[in-house]
Amino acid sequence: MSEAGSRKIDDKAARKAAKELERARQLREAERRKEEAAQARERERRDRTTEKTQAALDEAQREHEAKAGAIEAERDAIEKRAQAEEARWETEREKLKAALRRARDD
């Protein structure tokens, strides 16, 4: 075989190898883009889930604070009623004790 024929075959093989390498590079690049897209979709899904869960937590926190505030207000009202009852009882008890002392002294 002549040198020109050999070079022609080498050039043909080199072009074929270059095409195969380029195709392999393109396939790797396509796979990389596909993987990046999948990761981006997963990240977006996670972000949506996180936002939804955070919103649920925030809402539950607001509900808790409202309920706790209502309970605290009820507790304050009960405490005032208890103090008023204690004051009423002290007044009545003192009156009754005084009446009892007067009844004993008579």
N, CA, C and O atoms as a GROMACS GRO file, in nm:
protein
  424
    1MET      N    1   0.085  -0.117   0.000
    1MET     CA    2   0.000   0.000   0.000
    1MET      C    3   0.089   0.122   0.000
    1MET      O    4   0.196   0.124   0.062
    2SER      N    5   0.045   0.223  -0.069
    2SER     CA    6   0.127   0.344  -0.080
    2SER      C    7   0.106   0.430   0.044
    2SER      O    8   0.012   0.414   0.121
    3GLU      N    9   0.201   0.523   0.058
    3GLU     CA   10   0.194   0.614   0.172
    3GLU      C   11   0.068   0.699   0.165
    3GLU      O   12   0.006   0.724   0.268
    4ALA      N   13   0.028   0.743   0.048
    4ALA     CA   14  -0.091   0.824   0.030
    4ALA      C   15  -0.215   0.744   0.068
    4ALA      O   16  -0.305   0.796   0.133
    5GLY      N   17  -0.219   0.618   0.026
    5GLY     CA   18  -0.332   0.532   0.060
    5GLY      C   19  -0.339   0.507   0.208
    5GLY      O   20  -0.447   0.505   0.267
    6SER      N   21  -0.223   0.488   0.270
    6SER     CA   22  -0.218   0.466   0.414
    6SER      C   23  -0.262   0.591   0.489
    6SER      O   24  -0.335   0.584   0.588
    7ARG      N   25  -0.214   0.709   0.439
    7ARG     CA   26  -0.253   0.836   0.503
    7ARG      C   27  -0.403   0.857   0.487
    7ARG      O   28  -0.468   0.909   0.578
    8LYS      N   29  -0.459   0.817   0.372
    8LYS     CA   30  -0.602   0.833   0.346
    8LYS      C   31  -0.681   0.749   0.447
    8LYS      O   32  -0.781   0.794   0.502
    9ILE      N   33  -0.634   0.628   0.470
    9ILE     CA   34  -0.700   0.541   0.567
    9ILE      C   35  -0.685   0.599   0.707
    9ILE      O   36  -0.780   0.601   0.785
   10ASP      N   37  -0.563   0.648   0.740
   10ASP     CA   38  -0.541   0.708   0.872
   10ASP      C   39  -0.630   0.831   0.890
   10ASP      O   40  -0.688   0.850   0.997
   11ASP      N   41  -0.642   0.914   0.786
   11ASP     CA   42  -0.730   1.032   0.794
   11ASP      C   43  -0.874   0.990   0.814
   11ASP      O   44  -0.948   1.048   0.894
   12LYS      N   45  -0.914   0.887   0.740
   12LYS     CA   46  -1.052   0.839   0.751
   12LYS      C   47  -1.075   0.785   0.893
   12LYS      O   48  -1.178   0.813   0.953
   13ALA      N   49  -0.981   0.709   0.945
   13ALA     CA   50  -0.993   0.654   1.080
   13ALA      C   51  -0.992   0.766   1.184
   13ALA      O   52  -1.065   0.763   1.282
   14ALA      N   53  -0.908   0.865   1.160
   14ALA     CA   54  -0.901   0.979   1.252
   14ALA      C   55  -1.032   1.056   1.252
   14ALA      O   56  -1.082   1.094   1.358
   15ARG      N   57  -1.088   1.079   1.131
   15ARG     CA   58  -1.217   1.149   1.124
   15ARG      C   59  -1.327   1.068   1.193
   15ARG      O   60  -1.412   1.122   1.264
   16LYS      N   61  -1.324   0.936   1.170
   16LYS     CA   62  -1.423   0.848   1.233
   16LYS      C   63  -1.408   0.853   1.386
   16LYS      O   64  -1.506   0.864   1.459
   17ALA      N   65  -1.284   0.846   1.433
   17ALA     CA   66  -1.259   0.851   1.576
   17ALA      C   67  -1.301   0.986   1.633
   17ALA      O   68  -1.359   0.992   1.741
   18ALA      N   69  -1.273   1.094   1.558
   18ALA     CA   70  -1.312   1.228   1.603
   18ALA      C   71  -1.464   1.239   1.612
   18ALA      O   72  -1.518   1.296   1.707
   19LYS      N   73  -1.534   1.184   1.511
   19LYS     CA   74  -1.681   1.186   1.512
   19LYS      C   75  -1.735   1.106   1.632
   19LYS      O   76  -1.829   1.148   1.699
   20GLU      N   77  -1.673   0.991   1.658
   20GLU     CA   78  -1.716   0.909   1.772
   20GLU      C   79  -1.691   0.981   1.904
   20GLU      O   80  -1.775   0.978   1.995
   21LEU      N   81  -1.577   1.046   1.913
   21LEU     CA   82  -1.547   1.122   2.034
   21LEU      C   83  -1.646   1.238   2.052
   21LEU      O   84  -1.693   1.264   2.162
   22GLU      N   85  -1.676   1.307   1.942
   22GLU     CA   86  -1.771   1.419   1.948
   22GLU      C   87  -1.909   1.368   1.986
   22GLU      O   88  -1.979   1.430   2.067
   23ARG      N   89  -1.948   1.256   1.928
   23ARG     CA   90  -2.079   1.198   1.961
   23ARG      C   91  -2.082   1.159   2.110
   23ARG      O   92  -2.181   1.185   2.178
   24ALA      N   93  -1.976   1.098   2.158
   24ALA     CA   94  -1.970   1.060   2.299
   24ALA      C   95  -1.976   1.185   2.387
   24ALA      O   96  -2.043   1.185   2.490
   25ARG      N   97  -1.905   1.292   2.347
   25ARG     CA   98  -1.907   1.417   2.423
   25ARG      C   99  -2.049   1.474   2.425
   25ARG      O  100  -2.097   1.518   2.529
   26GLN      N  101  -2.115   1.473   2.310
   26GLN     CA  102  -2.251   1.525   2.302
   26GLN      C  103  -2.346   1.442   2.389
   26GLN      O  104  -2.434   1.497   2.456
   27LEU      N  105  -2.327   1.310   2.387
   27LEU     CA  106  -2.411   1.224   2.472
   27LEU      C  107  -2.388   1.254   2.620
   27LEU      O  108  -2.483   1.261   2.698
   28ARG      N  109  -2.261   1.272   2.659
   28ARG     CA  110  -2.231   1.305   2.798
   28ARG      C  111  -2.293   1.440   2.835
   28ARG      O  112  -2.350   1.457   2.943
   29GLU      N  113  -2.280   1.535   2.743
   29GLU     CA  114  -2.336   1.668   2.767
   29GLU      C  115  -2.489   1.661   2.780
   29GLU      O  116  -2.547   1.725   2.868
   30ALA      N  117  -2.552   1.584   2.694
   30ALA     CA  118  -2.699   1.568   2.702
   30ALA      C  119  -2.738   1.501   2.834
   30ALA      O  120  -2.836   1.540   2.897
   31GLU      N  121  -2.661   1.401   2.874
   31GLU     CA  122  -2.689   1.333   3.000
   31GLU      C  123  -2.670   1.429   3.118
   31GLU      O  124  -2.749   1.428   3.213
   32ARG      N  125  -2.565   1.512   3.111
   32ARG     CA  126  -2.540   1.610   3.217
   32ARG      C  127  -2.656   1.709   3.226
   32ARG      O  128  -2.703   1.740   3.335
   33ARG      N  129  -2.701   1.759   3.109
   33ARG     CA  130  -2.814   1.854   3.108
   33ARG      C  131  -2.940   1.788   3.164
   33ARG      O  132  -3.017   1.849   3.239
   34LYS      N  133  -2.960   1.662   3.125
   34LYS     CA  134  -3.077   1.588   3.174
   34LYS      C  135  -3.070   1.573   3.326
   34LYS      O  136  -3.170   1.593   3.395
   35GLU      N  137  -2.953   1.539   3.378
   35GLU     CA  138  -2.935   1.525   3.522
   35GLU      C  139  -2.954   1.658   3.594
   35GLU      O  140  -3.017   1.663   3.699
   36GLU      N  141  -2.900   1.765   3.537
   36GLU     CA  142  -2.917   1.898   3.597
   36GLU      C  143  -3.064   1.938   3.601
   36GLU      O  144  -3.111   1.995   3.699
   37ALA      N  145  -3.137   1.907   3.493
   37ALA     CA  146  -3.280   1.938   3.488
   37ALA      C  147  -3.355   1.859   3.596
   37ALA      O  148  -3.444   1.912   3.663
   38ALA      N  149  -3.318   1.732   3.611
   38ALA     CA  150  -3.383   1.649   3.714
   38ALA      C  151  -3.352   1.704   3.853
   38ALA      O  152  -3.440   1.709   3.939
   39GLN      N  153  -3.230   1.746   3.875
   39GLN     CA  154  -3.193   1.804   4.004
   39GLN      C  155  -3.268   1.935   4.027
   39GLN      O  156  -3.312   1.962   4.139
   40ALA      N  157  -3.283   2.015   3.923
   40ALA     CA  158  -3.356   2.141   3.937
   40ALA      C  159  -3.503   2.114   3.971
   40ALA      O  160  -3.561   2.182   4.056
   41ARG      N  161  -3.562   2.014   3.903
   41ARG     CA  162  -3.702   1.979   3.934
   41ARG      C  163  -3.715   1.931   4.078
   41ARG      O  164  -3.810   1.968   4.148
   42GLU      N  165  -3.621   1.850   4.124
   42GLU     CA  166  -3.625   1.800   4.261
   42GLU      C  167  -3.608   1.915   4.361
   42GLU      O  168  -3.677   1.920   4.463
   43ARG      N  169  -3.518   2.006   4.331
   43ARG     CA  170  -3.496   2.123   4.418
   43ARG      C  171  -3.623   2.208   4.424
   43ARG      O  172  -3.661   2.254   4.532
   44GLU      N  173  -3.688   2.229   4.310
   44GLU     CA  174  -3.813   2.307   4.307
   44GLU      C  175  -3.923   2.236   4.386
   44GLU      O  176  -3.999   2.300   4.458
   45ARG      N  177  -3.930   2.102   4.372
   45ARG     CA  178  -4.031   2.026   4.447
   45ARG      C  179  -4.006   2.039   4.597
   45ARG      O  180  -4.098   2.059   4.676
   46ARG      N  181  -3.878   2.027   4.636
   46ARG     CA  182  -3.842   2.040   4.777
   46ARG      C  183  -3.874   2.180   4.827
   46ARG      O  184  -3.926   2.197   4.938
   47ASP      N  185  -3.844   2.281   4.744
   47ASP     CA  186  -3.874   2.420   4.784
   47ASP      C  187  -4.025   2.440   4.803
   47ASP      O  188  -4.067   2.503   4.900
   48ARG      N  189  -4.105   2.386   4.711
   48ARG     CA  190  -4.251   2.399   4.724
   48ARG      C  191  -4.300   2.328   4.850
   48ARG      O  192  -4.384   2.381   4.923
   49THR      N  193  -4.246   2.209   4.875
   49THR     CA  194  -4.284   2.135   4.995
   49THR      C  195  -4.245   2.211   5.120
   49THR      O  196  -4.322   2.220   5.216
   50THR      N  197  -4.124   2.267   5.119
   50THR     CA  198  -4.076   2.344   5.234
   50THR      C  199  -4.164   2.466   5.256
   50THR      O  200  -4.202   2.495   5.370
   51GLU      N  201  -4.196   2.537   5.150
   51GLU     CA  202  -4.282   2.656   5.163
   51GLU      C  203  -4.420   2.619   5.216
   51GLU      O  204  -4.474   2.688   5.302
   52LYS      N  205  -4.476   2.510   5.165
   52LYS     CA  206  -4.608   2.466   5.208
   52LYS      C  207  -4.604   2.426   5.356
   52LYS      O  208  -4.694   2.462   5.433
   53THR      N  209  -4.502   2.353   5.394
   53THR     CA  210  -4.489   2.310   5.532
   53THR      C  211  -4.466   2.428   5.625
   53THR      O  212  -4.521   2.434   5.735
   54GLN      N  213  -4.383   2.524   5.580
   54GLN     CA  214  -4.359   2.644   5.661
   54GLN      C  215  -4.488   2.723   5.678
   54GLN      O  216  -4.515   2.775   5.786
   55ALA      N  217  -4.568   2.733   5.572
   55ALA     CA  218  -4.695   2.804   5.580
   55ALA      C  219  -4.788   2.734   5.680
   55ALA      O  220  -4.858   2.800   5.757
   56ALA      N  221  -4.790   2.601   5.677
   56ALA     CA  222  -4.873   2.525   5.771
   56ALA      C  223  -4.825   2.548   5.914
   56ALA      O  224  -4.906   2.565   6.006
   57LEU      N  225  -4.694   2.548   5.933
   57LEU     CA  226  -4.638   2.574   6.066
   57LEU      C  227  -4.675   2.714   6.114
   57LEU      O  228  -4.715   2.732   6.228
   58ASP      N  229  -4.661   2.812   6.026
   58ASP     CA  230  -4.695   2.950   6.062
   58ASP      C  231  -4.842   2.963   6.100
   58ASP      O  232  -4.876   3.029   6.198
   59GLU      N  233  -4.929   2.899   6.022
   59GLU     CA  234  -5.072   2.904   6.051
   59GLU      C  235  -5.103   2.836   6.185
   59GLU      O  236  -5.181   2.889   6.265
   60ALA      N  237  -5.041   2.721   6.209
   60ALA     CA  238  -5.062   2.651   6.335
   60ALA      C  239  -5.012   2.736   6.452
   60ALA      O  240  -5.074   2.739   6.558
   61GLN      N  241  -4.901   2.805   6.432
   61GLN     CA  242  -4.847   2.894   6.537
   61GLN      C  243  -4.945   3.006   6.568
   61GLN      O  244  -4.970   3.038   6.684
   62ARG      N  245  -5.003   3.066   6.462
   62ARG     CA  246  -5.102   3.173   6.483
   62ARG      C  247  -5.224   3.120   6.558
   62ARG      O  248  -5.275   3.184   6.650
   63GLU      N  249  -5.272   3.002   6.518
   63GLU     CA  250  -5.387   2.942   6.586
   63GLU      C  251  -5.355   2.916   6.733
   63GLU      O  252  -5.435   2.944   6.821
   64HIS      N  253  -5.237   2.861   6.757
   64HIS     CA  254  -5.196   2.833   6.895
   64HIS      C  255  -5.192   2.962   6.977
   64HIS      O  256  -5.245   2.967   7.088
   65GLU      N  257  -5.131   3.066   6.921
   65GLU     CA  258  -5.121   3.192   6.994
   65GLU      C  259  -5.258   3.251   7.022
   65GLU      O  260  -5.281   3.308   7.128
   66ALA      N  261  -5.350   3.238   6.926
   66ALA     CA  262  -5.486   3.288   6.947
   66ALA      C  263  -5.556   3.209   7.059
   66ALA      O  264  -5.619   3.268   7.147
   67LYS      N  265  -5.543   3.076   7.054
   67LYS     CA  266  -5.606   2.994   7.157
   67LYS      C  267  -5.544   3.020   7.294
   67LYS      O  268  -5.614   3.031   7.394
   68ALA      N  269  -5.411   3.028   7.296
   68ALA     CA  270  -5.342   3.053   7.423
   68ALA      C  271  -5.383   3.190   7.478
   68ALA      O  272  -5.400   3.206   7.598
   69GLY      N  273  -5.397   3.289   7.390
   69GLY     CA  274  -5.440   3.422   7.432
   69GLY      C  275  -5.581   3.419   7.489
   69GLY      O  276  -5.609   3.484   7.590
   70ALA      N  277  -5.669   3.343   7.425
   70ALA     CA  278  -5.807   3.331   7.474
   70ALA      C  279  -5.809   3.262   7.610
   70ALA      O  280  -5.882   3.302   7.700
   71ILE      N  281  -5.728   3.158   7.624
   71ILE     CA  282  -5.721   3.087   7.753
   71ILE      C  283  -5.668   3.180   7.861
   71ILE      O  284  -5.718   3.182   7.973
   72GLU      N  285  -5.566   3.257   7.827
   72GLU     CA  286  -5.508   3.352   7.923
   72GLU      C  287  -5.612   3.456   7.964
   72GLU      O  288  -5.620   3.493   8.082
   73ALA      N  289  -5.691   3.504   7.869
   73ALA     CA  290  -5.796   3.601   7.901
   73ALA      C  291  -5.900   3.537   7.993
   73ALA      O  292  -5.947   3.600   8.088
   74GLU      N  293  -5.937   3.412   7.964
   74GLU     CA  294  -6.032   3.341   8.050
   74GLU      C  295  -5.973   3.323   8.190
   74GLU      O  296  -6.042   3.340   8.290
   75ARG      N  297  -5.844   3.288   8.195
   75ARG     CA  298  -5.777   3.271   8.325
   75ARG      C  299  -5.779   3.401   8.403
   75ARG      O  300  -5.807   3.401   8.523
   76ASP      N  301  -5.751   3.513   8.336
   76ASP     CA  302  -5.755   3.643   8.403
   76ASP      C  303  -5.895   3.674   8.454
   76ASP      O  304  -5.911   3.724   8.566
   77ALA      N  305  -5.996   3.644   8.373
   77ALA     CA  306  -6.135   3.668   8.414
   77ALA      C  307  -6.170   3.582   8.535
   77ALA      O  308  -6.235   3.629   8.629
   78ILE      N  309  -6.129   3.456   8.532
   78ILE     CA  310  -6.157   3.366   8.644
   78ILE      C  311  -6.085   3.415   8.770
   78ILE      O  312  -6.141   3.413   8.879
   79GLU      N  313  -5.960   3.459   8.753
   79GLU     CA  314  -5.885   3.512   8.868
   79GLU      C  315  -5.955   3.633   8.928
   79GLU      O  316  -5.963   3.645   9.050
   80LYS      N  317  -6.006   3.722   8.843
   80LYS     CA  318  -6.080   3.839   8.893
   80LYS      C  319  -6.206   3.796   8.966
   80LYS      O  320  -6.240   3.850   9.071
   81ARG      N  321  -6.276   3.697   8.908
   81ARG     CA  322  -6.398   3.647   8.975
   81ARG      C  323  -6.363   3.583   9.109
   81ARG      O  324  -6.435   3.601   9.207
   82ALA      N  325  -6.253   3.508   9.111
   82ALA     CA  326  -6.211   3.444   9.237
   82ALA      C  327  -6.176   3.550   9.340
   82ALA      O  328  -6.212   3.536   9.457
   83GLN      N  329  -6.106   3.656   9.300
   83GLN     CA  330  -6.071   3.763   9.393
   83GLN      C  331  -6.197   3.835   9.442
   83GLN      O  332  -6.209   3.868   9.560
   84ALA      N  333  -6.291   3.857   9.350
   84ALA     CA  334  -6.416   3.923   9.389
   84ALA      C  335  -6.493   3.834   9.488
   84ALA      O  336  -6.549   3.884   9.585
   85GLU      N  337  -6.495   3.703   9.462
   85GLU     CA  338  -6.563   3.611   9.553
   85GLU      C  339  -6.494   3.609   9.689
   85GLU      O  340  -6.560   3.607   9.792
   86GLU      N  341  -6.362   3.610   9.689
   86GLU     CA  342  -6.287   3.611   9.815
   86GLU      C  343  -6.318   3.738   9.893
   86GLU      O  344  -6.338   3.734  10.015
   87ALA      N  345  -6.322   3.852   9.824
   87ALA     CA  346  -6.354   3.980   9.891
   87ALA      C  347  -6.497   3.977   9.944
   87ALA      O  348  -6.522   4.021  10.056
   88ARG      N  349  -6.591   3.925   9.864
   88ARG     CA  350  -6.730   3.914   9.909
   88ARG      C  351  -6.739   3.825  10.032
   88ARG      O  352  -6.808   3.859  10.128
   89TRP      N  353  -6.671   3.712  10.028
   89TRP     CA  354  -6.674   3.619  10.141
   89TRP      C  355  -6.615   3.683  10.267
   89TRP      O  356  -6.670   3.669  10.376
   90GLU      N  357  -6.502   3.754  10.251
   90GLU     CA  358  -6.442   3.820  10.368
   90GLU      C  359  -6.539   3.919  10.430
   90GLU      O  360  -6.551   3.924  10.552
   91THR      N  361  -6.607   3.996  10.348
   91THR     CA  362  -6.705   4.093  10.398
   91THR      C  363  -6.818   4.021  10.470
   91THR      O  364  -6.856   4.058  10.581
   92GLU      N  365  -6.873   3.917  10.406
   92GLU     CA  366  -6.984   3.844  10.466
   92GLU      C  367  -6.940   3.774  10.595
   92GLU      O  368  -7.012   3.776  10.695
   93ARG      N  369  -6.821   3.714  10.592
   93ARG     CA  370  -6.770   3.644  10.710
   93ARG      C  371  -6.754   3.740  10.827
   93ARG      O  372  -6.791   3.709  10.940
   94GLU      N  373  -6.697   3.859  10.799
   94GLU     CA  374  -6.679   3.958  10.905
   94GLU      C  375  -6.814   4.002  10.962
   94GLU      O  376  -6.830   4.017  11.083
   95LYS      N  377  -6.912   4.021  10.873
   95LYS     CA  378  -7.046   4.060  10.920
   95LYS      C  379  -7.105   3.950  11.008
   95LYS      O  380  -7.161   3.977  11.114
   96LEU      N  381  -7.092   3.825  10.962
   96LEU     CA  382  -7.149   3.713  11.037
   96LEU      C  383  -7.076   3.693  11.170
   96LEU      O  384  -7.139   3.661  11.271
   97LYS      N  385  -6.944   3.712  11.171
   97LYS     CA  386  -6.869   3.701  11.297
   97LYS      C  387  -6.912   3.809  11.395
   97LYS      O  388  -6.927   3.785  11.515
   98ALA      N  389  -6.930   3.929  11.342
   98ALA     CA  390  -6.974   4.040  11.428
   98ALA      C  391  -7.113   4.010  11.483
   98ALA      O  392  -7.140   4.035  11.601
   99ALA      N  393  -7.200   3.956  11.398
   99ALA     CA  394  -7.335   3.921  11.444
   99ALA      C  395  -7.327   3.811  11.550
   99ALA      O  396  -7.401   3.814  11.647
  100LEU      N  397  -7.237   3.717  11.530
  100LEU     CA  398  -7.221   3.607  11.626
  100LEU      C  399  -7.169   3.662  11.758
  100LEU      O  400  -7.217   3.620  11.864
  101ARG      N  401  -7.073   3.754  11.755
  101ARG     CA  402  -7.021   3.814  11.879
  101ARG      C  403  -7.133   3.890  11.952
  101ARG      O  404  -7.146   3.881  12.074
  102ARG      N  405  -7.212   3.964  11.875
  102ARG     CA  406  -7.322   4.040  11.937
  102ARG      C  407  -7.422   3.943  12.000
  102ARG      O  408  -7.474   3.968  12.108
  103ALA      N  409  -7.449   3.833  11.930
  103ALA     CA  410  -7.546   3.736  11.981
  103ALA      C  411  -7.494   3.673  12.110
  103ALA      O  412  -7.571   3.646  12.202
  104ARG      N  413  -7.362   3.650  12.118
  104ARG     CA  414  -7.304   3.590  12.238
  104ARG      C  415  -7.301   3.690  12.354
  104ARG      O  416  -7.317   3.652  12.471
  105ASP      N  417  -7.279   3.817  12.319
  105ASP     CA  418  -7.270   3.920  12.423
  105ASP      C  419  -7.406   3.954  12.481
  105ASP      O  420  -7.413   4.004  12.593
  106ASP      N  421  -7.511   3.929  12.412
  106ASP     CA  422  -7.644   3.965  12.463
  106ASP      C  423  -7.688   3.878  12.571
  106ASP      O  424  -7.798   3.895  12.624
   0.00000   0.00000   0.00000
